[in-house]
Amino acid sequence: MSRRIAVALCKARHDIMDLDFEVTESIFENTIENPNDFEHLQKVAQDWVESVWEENNEIYIYVTGLSQALTSVLKVINDMPKDIVISFTLMHWDRTHEFYIPQIFV
């Protein structure tokens, strides 16, 4: 059984409404004091991935800023053992049309 996991990258950067769905959870729940503390960012990302990953889950990450946070999540997913495949979609805000567009990763 799969479930849809929709999460903002960083808390409180933007209110996120995707059609009629509000995204309220975040990977990085606390303010990132030092965006260049990659070890800390990767630890937060690792803990989050381990807490939500189950085979067949649909993971949607709403990219709400901070490149170092995003690359930390991508690194953690990339470094997973090769027998674990995490499919996820990055959701990006389209300013022109004012809605989120998907970028699918497998």
BAVOPA-158945 format. One record per residue: residue number from 1; chain; x negated, y, z negated of N, C-alpha, C, CB in turn. Coordinates in pm, 1 decimal. Glycine has a CB too. Layout:
residues N
+-----+------+----------+----------+----------+----------+----------+----------+----------+----------+----------+----------+----------+----------+
| pos | unit |      nxx |      nyy |      nzz |     caxx |     cayy |     cazz |      cxx |      cyy |      czz |     cbxx |     cbyy |     cbzz |
+-----+------+----------+----------+----------+----------+----------+----------+----------+----------+----------+----------+----------+----------+
| NUM |    A |        X |        Y |        Z |        X |        Y |        Z |        X |        Y |        Z |        X |        Y |        Z |
...
+-----+------+----------+----------+----------+----------+----------+----------+----------+----------+----------+----------+----------+----------+
end
This chain:
residues 106
+-----+------+----------+----------+----------+----------+----------+----------+----------+----------+----------+----------+----------+----------+
| pos | unit |      nxx |      nyy |      nzz |     caxx |     cayy |     cazz |      cxx |      cyy |      czz |     cbxx |     cbyy |     cbzz |
+-----+------+----------+----------+----------+----------+----------+----------+----------+----------+----------+----------+----------+----------+
|   1 |    A |    -85.5 |   -117.1 |      0.0 |      0.0 |      0.0 |      0.0 |    -89.6 |    122.7 |      0.0 |     97.0 |      0.2 |   -122.3 |
|   2 |    A |    -65.1 |    212.3 |     90.2 |   -146.2 |    334.2 |     95.4 |    -69.5 |    450.1 |     33.3 |   -186.1 |    367.9 |    241.3 |
|   3 |    A |   -146.1 |    551.2 |     -6.8 |    -83.5 |    672.4 |    -55.9 |   -153.6 |    791.3 |      6.9 |    -88.5 |    679.8 |   -210.7 |
|   4 |    A |    -82.1 |    900.7 |     15.5 |   -135.4 |   1023.9 |     73.5 |   -193.0 |   1107.8 |    -39.2 |    -25.3 |   1102.9 |    152.1 |
|   5 |    A |   -320.7 |   1141.6 |    -27.3 |   -387.5 |   1225.1 |   -125.2 |   -420.2 |   1356.7 |    -55.6 |   -516.6 |   1155.6 |   -183.2 |
|   6 |    A |   -360.8 |   1463.5 |   -104.1 |   -385.6 |   1597.0 |    -49.2 |   -447.8 |   1680.7 |   -158.4 |   -254.3 |   1663.3 |      4.7 |
|   7 |    A |   -563.8 |   1737.6 |   -129.1 |   -640.1 |   1807.4 |   -231.6 |   -712.8 |   1926.2 |   -169.8 |   -740.3 |   1712.0 |   -299.9 |
|   8 |    A |   -720.2 |   2034.8 |   -245.8 |   -801.3 |   2149.0 |   -204.3 |   -946.6 |   2118.5 |   -237.9 |   -753.7 |   2281.4 |   -273.7 |
|   9 |    A |  -1035.8 |   2175.2 |   -162.2 |  -1177.3 |   2158.4 |   -194.0 |  -1208.7 |   2228.4 |   -326.1 |  -1266.6 |   2214.0 |    -79.9 |
|  10 |    A |  -1176.0 |   2358.1 |   -335.5 |  -1204.9 |   2436.9 |   -455.4 |  -1076.0 |   2497.5 |   -509.3 |  -1308.6 |   2547.9 |   -424.9 |
|  11 |    A |  -1055.3 |   2487.1 |   -638.0 |   -935.1 |   2538.5 |   -703.0 |   -928.7 |   2691.1 |   -696.2 |   -930.0 |   2492.4 |   -848.4 |
|  12 |    A |   -807.6 |   2739.9 |   -679.3 |   -773.9 |   2882.0 |   -692.3 |   -838.0 |   2972.1 |   -588.1 |   -813.2 |   2929.6 |   -826.9 |
|  13 |    A |   -885.7 |   2917.1 |   -478.6 |   -938.2 |   3002.9 |   -373.3 |   -823.1 |   3056.8 |   -288.5 |  -1039.6 |   2925.9 |   -285.3 |
|  14 |    A |   -721.3 |   2975.3 |   -269.2 |   -604.1 |   3013.5 |   -189.9 |   -484.3 |   2934.0 |   -239.6 |   -627.9 |   2989.0 |    -37.0 |
|  15 |    A |   -364.0 |   2989.4 |   -225.1 |   -243.4 |   2909.3 |   -242.9 |   -228.8 |   2829.2 |   -114.8 |   -114.7 |   2998.7 |   -272.7 |
|  16 |    A |   -203.2 |   2701.9 |   -129.4 |   -198.0 |   2616.3 |    -11.0 |    -58.7 |   2559.4 |      6.2 |   -301.1 |   2502.9 |    -20.8 |
|  17 |    A |      7.3 |   2604.4 |    109.9 |    135.3 |   2549.2 |    153.0 |    113.9 |   2495.9 |    293.2 |    251.4 |   2656.6 |    148.3 |
|  18 |    A |    139.8 |   2369.5 |    311.1 |    129.0 |   2307.8 |    443.1 |    268.2 |   2261.9 |    481.5 |     26.1 |   2188.2 |    444.3 |
|  19 |    A |    331.6 |   2341.8 |    566.3 |    472.9 |   2326.0 |    598.4 |    550.3 |   2338.1 |    467.6 |    501.6 |   2188.2 |    670.2 |
|  20 |    A |    616.3 |   2232.3 |    422.9 |    693.1 |   2242.9 |    298.0 |    623.2 |   2174.7 |    181.0 |    831.5 |   2182.4 |    316.5 |
|  21 |    A |    495.0 |   2141.1 |    197.5 |    419.6 |   2068.5 |     95.8 |    318.0 |   2160.8 |     29.9 |    349.2 |   1946.1 |    157.1 |
|  22 |    A |    319.9 |   2170.2 |   -103.4 |    223.2 |   2251.9 |   -175.5 |    110.9 |   2163.5 |   -229.8 |    292.0 |   2329.5 |   -290.3 |
|  23 |    A |    -11.6 |   2205.0 |   -205.1 |   -128.3 |   2133.5 |   -255.8 |   -169.0 |   2199.1 |   -387.7 |   -247.0 |   2135.1 |   -151.7 |
|  24 |    A |   -170.6 |   2120.2 |   -493.3 |   -197.1 |   2176.4 |   -626.3 |   -323.3 |   2121.5 |   -692.0 |    -79.9 |   2150.3 |   -716.1 |
|  25 |    A |   -377.2 |   2011.7 |   -642.7 |   -496.3 |   1952.2 |   -702.5 |   -619.8 |   1990.8 |   -622.9 |   -483.0 |   1799.2 |   -709.9 |
|  26 |    A |   -736.0 |   1984.7 |   -689.5 |   -861.6 |   2022.8 |   -626.7 |   -972.0 |   1924.7 |   -662.8 |   -901.1 |   2164.4 |   -667.7 |
|  27 |    A |  -1069.7 |   1913.8 |   -574.1 |  -1188.8 |   1834.4 |   -605.2 |  -1271.6 |   1908.7 |   -709.0 |  -1273.1 |   1806.2 |   -476.9 |
|  28 |    A |  -1298.0 |   2035.2 |   -681.3 |  -1374.7 |   2118.5 |   -773.4 |  -1274.9 |   2203.3 |   -851.3 |  -1480.0 |   2208.3 |   -697.3 |
|  29 |    A |  -1238.6 |   2156.1 |   -968.9 |  -1137.1 |   2220.8 |  -1052.1 |  -1189.0 |   2345.2 |  -1123.2 |  -1084.9 |   2122.9 |  -1154.1 |
|  30 |    A |  -1318.4 |   2350.2 |  -1149.1 |  -1377.6 |   2461.4 |  -1222.7 |  -1455.1 |   2552.2 |  -1129.2 |  -1468.9 |   2410.0 |  -1334.1 |
|  31 |    A |  -1472.4 |   2676.5 |  -1170.4 |  -1552.4 |   2771.0 |  -1093.5 |  -1693.3 |   2715.8 |  -1078.1 |  -1554.8 |   2910.4 |  -1161.5 |
|  32 |    A |  -1745.3 |   2724.1 |   -958.8 |  -1880.8 |   2676.6 |   -932.1 |  -1976.4 |   2791.4 |   -962.4 |  -1896.7 |   2626.4 |   -783.5 |
|  33 |    A |  -2046.6 |   2777.8 |  -1073.8 |  -2136.0 |   2884.2 |  -1119.9 |  -2261.8 |   2894.1 |  -1034.3 |  -2174.5 |   2860.9 |  -1265.1 |
|  34 |    A |  -2317.4 |   2780.4 |   -996.6 |  -2439.8 |   2778.7 |   -917.0 |  -2415.8 |   2693.3 |   -793.3 |  -2560.8 |   2724.5 |   -999.9 |
|  35 |    A |  -2383.4 |   2755.1 |   -680.9 |  -2353.2 |   2677.3 |   -560.4 |  -2473.3 |   2601.1 |   -504.8 |  -2299.4 |   2768.5 |   -454.1 |
|  36 |    A |  -2592.5 |   2629.6 |   -555.0 |  -2710.5 |   2557.6 |   -508.0 |  -2755.9 |   2448.0 |   -604.0 |  -2823.3 |   2654.4 |   -485.7 |
|  37 |    A |  -2671.5 |   2416.0 |   -701.8 |  -2698.4 |   2302.2 |   -790.2 |  -2636.0 |   2178.7 |   -724.4 |  -2640.2 |   2326.3 |   -936.6 |
|  38 |    A |  -2705.7 |   2129.3 |   -623.7 |  -2651.6 |   2020.4 |   -542.3 |  -2629.6 |   1893.3 |   -623.4 |  -2744.4 |   1991.3 |   -426.1 |
|  39 |    A |  -2715.1 |   1868.8 |   -719.4 |  -2698.4 |   1749.7 |   -803.2 |  -2564.3 |   1754.5 |   -876.4 |  -2814.5 |   1737.9 |   -904.8 |
|  40 |    A |  -2531.3 |   1868.6 |   -933.4 |  -2403.3 |   1883.9 |  -1003.2 |  -2286.5 |   1872.1 |   -905.9 |  -2397.7 |   2018.9 |  -1076.3 |
|  41 |    A |  -2295.0 |   1939.5 |   -792.2 |  -2185.7 |   1934.1 |   -694.4 |  -2162.5 |   1791.7 |   -646.4 |  -2215.8 |   2025.5 |   -574.9 |
|  42 |    A |  -2270.2 |   1718.7 |   -620.7 |  -2256.4 |   1581.1 |   -575.0 |  -2201.1 |   1491.1 |   -684.5 |  -2390.3 |   1528.1 |   -527.2 |
|  43 |    A |  -2232.0 |   1518.9 |   -809.7 |  -2176.7 |   1440.4 |   -921.4 |  -2025.8 |   1462.1 |   -930.9 |  -2245.3 |   1479.0 |  -1055.6 |
|  44 |    A |  -1982.5 |   1587.3 |   -920.0 |  -1838.5 |   1616.5 |   -922.4 |  -1770.1 |   1547.1 |   -804.1 |  -1812.8 |   1770.7 |   -917.9 |
|  45 |    A |  -1830.2 |   1557.6 |   -686.6 |  -1773.0 |   1494.7 |   -567.0 |  -1768.5 |   1342.8 |   -582.5 |  -1854.4 |   1532.8 |   -441.7 |
|  46 |    A |  -1874.6 |   1283.4 |   -633.8 |  -1881.3 |   1138.2 |   -655.0 |  -1771.4 |   1092.3 |   -750.3 |  -2019.5 |   1097.9 |   -710.1 |
|  47 |    A |  -1756.5 |   1162.9 |   -861.7 |  -1652.8 |   1127.5 |   -958.7 |  -1514.8 |   1135.2 |   -895.0 |  -1659.7 |   1219.8 |  -1081.4 |
|  48 |    A |  -1491.9 |   1238.8 |   -814.9 |  -1360.8 |   1252.9 |   -750.7 |  -1336.0 |   1140.4 |   -651.1 |  -1350.1 |   1388.6 |   -680.0 |
|  49 |    A |  -1434.0 |   1113.8 |   -565.5 |  -1417.6 |   1007.5 |   -464.8 |  -1388.5 |    874.8 |   -533.9 |  -1544.7 |    995.2 |   -375.6 |
|  50 |    A |  -1463.9 |    843.0 |   -637.0 |  -1443.4 |    716.1 |   -707.7 |  -1305.9 |    710.0 |   -774.6 |  -1552.9 |    695.9 |   -812.6 |
|  51 |    A |  -1252.5 |    824.8 |   -815.2 |  -1123.3 |    824.5 |   -884.0 |  -1005.0 |    806.3 |   -788.9 |  -1106.5 |    953.2 |   -961.0 |
|  52 |    A |  -1021.2 |    839.3 |   -661.6 |   -907.2 |    833.1 |   -568.5 |   -920.4 |    727.8 |   -460.2 |   -888.5 |    965.7 |   -503.6 |
|  53 |    A |  -1041.4 |    679.5 |   -437.2 |  -1057.9 |    590.2 |   -323.8 |   -996.3 |    454.2 |   -349.4 |  -1203.7 |    574.9 |   -290.7 |
|  54 |    A |   -911.3 |    416.1 |   -258.9 |   -859.1 |    280.3 |   -248.4 |   -843.6 |    254.6 |   -100.4 |   -722.3 |    260.9 |   -327.0 |
|  55 |    A |   -865.4 |    132.4 |    -60.1 |   -854.1 |     99.6 |     80.9 |   -716.7 |    141.7 |    132.4 |   -877.5 |    -51.2 |    103.9 |
|  56 |    A |   -714.3 |    202.0 |    246.7 |   -593.7 |    246.3 |    317.4 |   -534.5 |    376.6 |    265.2 |   -490.1 |    139.8 |    309.4 |
|  57 |    A |   -593.2 |    439.9 |    164.7 |   -543.5 |    571.5 |    124.3 |   -566.7 |    671.2 |    236.7 |   -612.5 |    619.4 |     -6.0 |
|  58 |    A |   -476.4 |    765.4 |    249.0 |   -490.9 |    874.6 |    344.6 |   -535.8 |    996.4 |    265.6 |   -356.7 |    902.4 |    423.3 |
|  59 |    A |   -658.1 |   1044.3 |    289.7 |   -714.5 |   1155.1 |    214.8 |   -719.2 |   1279.1 |    303.1 |   -855.1 |   1119.8 |    162.2 |
|  60 |    A |   -658.3 |   1387.2 |    254.3 |   -657.5 |   1515.2 |    324.3 |   -723.8 |   1618.0 |    234.2 |   -511.9 |   1559.1 |    362.8 |
|  61 |    A |   -833.7 |   1676.0 |    281.5 |   -906.3 |   1776.7 |    204.5 |   -884.9 |   1911.7 |    272.3 |  -1059.4 |   1742.0 |    193.7 |
|  62 |    A |   -819.9 |   2002.5 |    199.7 |   -796.1 |   2137.4 |    250.6 |   -920.4 |   2219.9 |    220.4 |   -667.2 |   2202.1 |    186.7 |
|  63 |    A |   -988.5 |   2259.9 |    325.9 |  -1116.4 |   2328.8 |    312.6 |  -1089.7 |   2473.0 |    271.6 |  -1198.2 |   2322.5 |    445.3 |
|  64 |    A |  -1121.8 |   2501.9 |    147.2 |  -1091.3 |   2633.1 |     90.6 |  -1217.4 |   2712.1 |     61.2 |  -1009.3 |   2618.2 |    -36.1 |
|  65 |    A |  -1323.6 |   2678.7 |    126.5 |  -1443.8 |   2758.3 |    111.8 |  -1559.6 |   2684.2 |     48.3 |  -1413.7 |   2878.0 |     32.2 |
|  66 |    A |  -1667.8 |   2753.7 |     40.1 |  -1793.8 |   2713.6 |    -18.3 |  -1855.8 |   2592.1 |     53.0 |  -1773.9 |   2683.1 |   -164.7 |
|  67 |    A |  -1940.9 |   2623.6 |    145.4 |  -2007.7 |   2521.6 |    227.5 |  -2079.7 |   2417.2 |    143.7 |  -2106.5 |   2587.2 |    321.6 |
|  68 |    A |  -2146.0 |   2459.6 |     36.5 |  -2221.1 |   2364.2 |    -44.7 |  -2128.7 |   2259.7 |   -108.4 |  -2299.7 |   2438.2 |   -153.5 |
|  69 |    A |  -2008.8 |   2299.1 |   -146.0 |  -1912.8 |   2204.2 |   -202.5 |  -1869.0 |   2104.8 |    -94.9 |  -1789.7 |   2278.7 |   -261.1 |
|  70 |    A |  -1838.2 |   2155.5 |     23.0 |  -1794.8 |   2067.0 |    131.1 |  -1905.1 |   1969.7 |    170.7 |  -1751.5 |   2148.8 |    252.7 |
|  71 |    A |  -2026.9 |   2019.3 |    187.0 |  -2134.1 |   1928.6 |    227.7 |  -2164.1 |   1826.6 |    118.1 |  -2260.9 |   2007.9 |    262.3 |
|  72 |    A |  -2142.9 |   1861.9 |     -6.9 |  -2161.4 |   1764.6 |   -115.7 |  -2060.6 |   1651.2 |   -105.6 |  -2148.7 |   1833.6 |   -252.2 |
|  73 |    A |  -1935.8 |   1683.9 |    -76.6 |  -1833.2 |   1580.1 |    -58.6 |  -1867.7 |   1493.7 |     61.8 |  -1692.5 |   1643.4 |    -40.9 |
|  74 |    A |  -1905.8 |   1554.7 |    171.9 |  -1940.5 |   1478.2 |    292.1 |  -2060.6 |   1387.0 |    267.1 |  -1970.4 |   1573.3 |    409.0 |
|  75 |    A |  -2158.1 |   1434.9 |    192.5 |  -2275.8 |   1352.4 |    160.5 |  -2236.9 |   1232.0 |     76.0 |  -2381.9 |   1435.8 |     86.8 |
|  76 |    A |  -2154.2 |   1254.2 |    -23.9 |  -2110.8 |   1143.3 |   -109.2 |  -2038.3 |   1037.9 |    -25.7 |  -2019.0 |   1194.5 |   -223.0 |
|  77 |    A |  -1948.0 |   1080.5 |     59.4 |  -1874.5 |    985.4 |    143.6 |  -1970.2 |    913.7 |    238.1 |  -1763.7 |   1057.6 |    224.0 |
|  78 |    A |  -2062.7 |    987.3 |    297.8 |  -2158.4 |    928.2 |    390.2 |  -2249.6 |    826.8 |    321.1 |  -2241.8 |   1037.0 |    454.8 |
|  79 |    A |  -2281.2 |    850.2 |    194.6 |  -2373.5 |    763.4 |    120.9 |  -2306.3 |    641.4 |     58.0 |  -2441.8 |    842.7 |     13.4 |
|  80 |    A |  -2176.5 |    624.3 |     78.3 |  -2107.5 |    507.5 |     23.9 |  -2164.1 |    381.4 |     89.7 |  -1953.0 |    517.9 |     46.7 |
|  81 |    A |  -2159.3 |    269.1 |     20.1 |  -2204.6 |    144.2 |     82.1 |  -2133.0 |    121.5 |    215.5 |  -2180.1 |     24.5 |    -12.8 |
|  82 |    A |  -2205.1 |     65.8 |    310.3 |  -2153.2 |     53.4 |    447.5 |  -2028.2 |    -33.6 |    457.8 |  -2260.1 |     -3.5 |    537.2 |
|  83 |    A |  -2002.4 |   -119.1 |    358.6 |  -1881.2 |   -201.0 |    363.1 |  -1758.4 |   -125.4 |    313.7 |  -1900.5 |   -326.6 |    280.3 |
|  84 |    A |  -1779.8 |     -3.1 |    263.6 |  -1668.6 |     82.0 |    220.6 |  -1650.3 |    192.0 |    324.0 |  -1694.3 |    142.5 |     78.0 |
|  85 |    A |  -1536.4 |    191.9 |    387.7 |  -1506.9 |    293.4 |    488.1 |  -1401.6 |    387.0 |    431.0 |  -1458.5 |    229.1 |    622.2 |
|  86 |    A |  -1435.4 |    513.8 |    426.0 |  -1341.4 |    613.4 |    376.1 |  -1300.1 |    700.8 |    493.1 |  -1403.6 |    698.9 |    260.6 |
|  87 |    A |  -1175.8 |    686.3 |    532.9 |  -1121.6 |    771.5 |    637.5 |  -1058.6 |    892.1 |    570.6 |  -1018.1 |    695.1 |    726.4 |
|  88 |    A |  -1085.3 |   1008.7 |    624.5 |  -1028.4 |   1129.1 |    566.1 |  -1012.0 |   1234.4 |    674.2 |  -1116.6 |   1182.1 |    451.0 |
|  89 |    A |   -934.0 |   1333.7 |    641.4 |   -906.8 |   1443.3 |    733.0 |   -936.1 |   1574.3 |    662.5 |   -760.5 |   1439.1 |    783.6 |
|  90 |    A |  -1014.6 |   1658.9 |    727.0 |  -1036.3 |   1793.9 |    676.5 |   -929.7 |   1883.2 |    738.3 |  -1181.1 |   1845.9 |    709.6 |
|  91 |    A |   -865.4 |   1961.6 |    654.5 |   -760.9 |   2052.3 |    701.2 |   -816.8 |   2194.9 |    699.5 |   -631.5 |   2041.0 |    612.3 |
|  92 |    A |   -813.0 |   2260.2 |    815.7 |   -869.3 |   2394.8 |    831.1 |   -758.0 |   2493.6 |    863.1 |   -977.7 |   2397.3 |    942.2 |
|  93 |    A |   -765.9 |   2611.6 |    804.3 |   -667.1 |   2715.7 |    827.5 |   -689.3 |   2778.2 |    964.7 |   -673.8 |   2823.1 |    717.0 |
|  94 |    A |   -584.2 |   2784.4 |   1044.2 |   -586.3 |   2849.9 |   1174.0 |   -525.6 |   2988.4 |   1156.0 |   -508.6 |   2766.5 |   1282.4 |
|  95 |    A |   -608.7 |   3090.5 |   1155.1 |   -562.9 |   3227.5 |   1129.9 |   -468.5 |   3277.8 |   1238.4 |   -682.1 |   3320.8 |   1118.8 |
|  96 |    A |   -491.6 |   3234.6 |   1359.7 |   -409.3 |   3281.2 |   1470.8 |   -265.4 |   3234.1 |   1457.9 |   -467.4 |   3233.8 |   1602.5 |
|  97 |    A |   -249.2 |   3106.1 |   1427.1 |   -114.8 |   3047.6 |   1421.1 |    -60.3 |   3036.0 |   1279.6 |   -115.8 |   2911.7 |   1484.8 |
|  98 |    A |   -146.4 |   3060.4 |   1180.9 |   -109.6 |   3056.0 |   1039.8 |    -54.6 |   2921.6 |    993.8 |     -9.1 |   3161.7 |   1011.8 |
|  99 |    A |   -129.9 |   2817.6 |   1026.0 |   -103.0 |   2685.2 |    971.9 |   -233.4 |   2605.8 |    972.3 |      8.1 |   2611.8 |   1054.1 |
| 100 |    A |   -231.5 |   2491.1 |    905.2 |   -350.6 |   2407.6 |    895.0 |   -360.6 |   2313.9 |   1013.9 |   -349.4 |   2327.7 |    764.7 |
| 101 |    A |   -483.7 |   2296.5 |   1061.1 |   -509.2 |   2201.8 |   1169.9 |   -606.9 |   2093.8 |   1118.8 |   -567.6 |   2275.8 |   1297.1 |
| 102 |    A |   -587.3 |   1970.9 |   1164.2 |   -668.8 |   1860.5 |   1112.2 |   -797.5 |   1837.2 |   1193.1 |   -586.4 |   1733.1 |   1110.7 |
| 103 |    A |   -900.1 |   1795.9 |   1121.0 |  -1022.7 |   1744.0 |   1177.9 |  -1043.0 |   1605.9 |   1116.4 |  -1145.8 |   1839.9 |   1151.1 |
| 104 |    A |  -1023.1 |   1501.6 |   1194.1 |  -1021.8 |   1364.3 |   1142.7 |  -1162.2 |   1305.4 |   1141.2 |   -928.7 |   1276.1 |   1227.0 |
| 105 |    A |  -1196.0 |   1243.6 |   1027.7 |  -1322.4 |   1170.3 |   1011.9 |  -1288.3 |   1025.0 |    983.0 |  -1411.5 |   1231.7 |    897.0 |
| 106 |    A |  -1363.7 |    935.5 |   1043.4 |  -1345.3 |    792.8 |   1015.5 |  -1480.1 |    734.0 |    982.7 |  -1279.6 |    718.1 |   1135.7 |
+-----+------+----------+----------+----------+----------+----------+----------+----------+----------+----------+----------+----------+----------+
end
